Amino acid sequence: GEDVEQSLFLSVREGDSSVINCTYTDSSSTYLYWYKQEPGAGLQLLTYIFSNMDMKQDQRLTVLLNKKDKHLSLRIADTQTGDSAIYFCAERENAGNMLTFGGGTRLMVKP
Amino acid sequence: DSGVTQTPKHLITATGQRVTLRCSPRSGDLSVYWYQQSLDQGLQFLIQYYNGEERAKGNILERFSAQQFPDLHSELNLSSLELGDSALYFCASALGSNTEAFFGQGTRLTVV
């Protein structure tokens, strides 16, 4: 079955860049997503990338996709304390359309 | 605000009981997904409905059932509750079956 893996924790200083990594196993994934979850809140869709793209940039967010290595990353430029949250990587099956999530990476931003 | 509404926000109930969680999708969205988030299992897909019909099924227990009504709202029914059912239950909606999903704020279920 599909598997999505993320590192558990990342700590950065305010103003630095954060890079959150994700690996997945399903080669038929069509869309890959990044969601943000703040304490006590739901999942907020940050961005997504289609599998035929290598990179997508949206303001402070840059998503890189290495389809050969099945590796996805999310770079947050000029990280702020408000970016502290859990970030989930997810992939969507080609058929069935359910999202398979990684375990989440807790990002801590120190002032 | 994602536009997906879940009620109630919090629910505390005893083991053996039955509860119903409700989800109103974004206006115009036909697909509804249910997910369970627990500390040990992470985010697990339970079930998907599209325009009233069950579309996909994940790791949903037989004690759990769901349905989507003609007005497209959905309900997740959890019965014979056990302590291990304590979790955050999320609903998500999408326009069709091939677009991004937007999540509600979740219902936190505590079984005591």
Interface residues (C-beta under 8 A of the other chain):
Chain A: Y31 Y33 Y35 A41 G42 L43 Q44 L45 Y48 F88 G96 N97 M98 L99 T100 F101 G102 G103 G104
Chain B: S2 V4 S31 Y33 Y35 G42 L43 F45 Q48 R55 A56 G58 F90 A92 A94 S97 N98 E100 A101 F102 F103 G104 Q105 G106
